[in-house]
């Protein structure tokens, strides 16, 4: 199954430096494991690959040369504004 490439929702400049420093202390395996579907901080994306949760960890993995596009992810369905109002 082909996945859409990951696209950051936020610019690199908007990432929290303290969060990045904390995640840089973890091993690559720990970061990948923390992003797995079903985990509290799982990598969450829109169907088009836009990252909704996991920005900092994905950024650190990219710094380490990991192909983040191959990471398992939870795809969140997009809702139109009308659907959100209906609950």
N, C-alpha and C positions, 0 to 999 in steps of 0.2 A: 504494500500500500504506500503510495507516494504522499508525502506530507507537504503542506505549504511551508516555505522558508519562514523562520521566525523573524518578526519585525518588532522592534521595540516601540512601545507606546510613548515612552518618555525619552527625551534626549539624554545623551551621556552626561551632559553638564548638570542635569537635574538629579542625578543619582546621589544618594547620601554617602559622603566619604567615610563616616564612621561605620556604616553598614558594610561598605565594600571592604574596609580594613578587617572587620570581623569575619567576613566570609573568606577572605584571602588566607586566614589562619586554618581553614578546614582543608582536608585533602580533596582531591578531585573526586574520588569515589564517594566521600561524604556529601559533597555538593550534589552529585548526580542522584544519589539515593534520596536526598531531601526533596528533590523535584518530582519523584515518581508519583504517578496517579494513585490516589487513595491516601496519600500522606496529607497531613494538615496544611502544609505549604506547597502543595503540588504545583507544577508548572501548568498554568491555565492560559489558554489562548482563545481568540476568536477563530471562527472557521478559516479566515484568511491568513492565520498565523500571527496576528498581532498579539503580543504578550500582554496579558492582563495581570498575572501574578508570577513572580520569579525573576524580575528584571535584574536585580543585583547579582544573584547567583549565576544567571545566564551570562552576564557581563564578565564575571570572574572566569567562568569556564571558557569563554571566547579568548580572554587574555592568555589562557593556558593552551590554546590551540585545539580545543575540543570542538568537534563538529556538532554544534548545538541543534542543528536542524534534524538530527537523528534521535533526539531525546523524546521519550514517551511524554505525552501531554494529555491534559483533560481539555477537550474542546467545548467551549461554552457557546451555547446557541445565542445568536443575536436576536434581540427583540426590537420591534419597531416601537416608536413612542406610543402608538395606540394600544399595543399589546401590554406595555408596562402599566398604563392607566387601568387596564382591566384586571391586573393582578398577576 
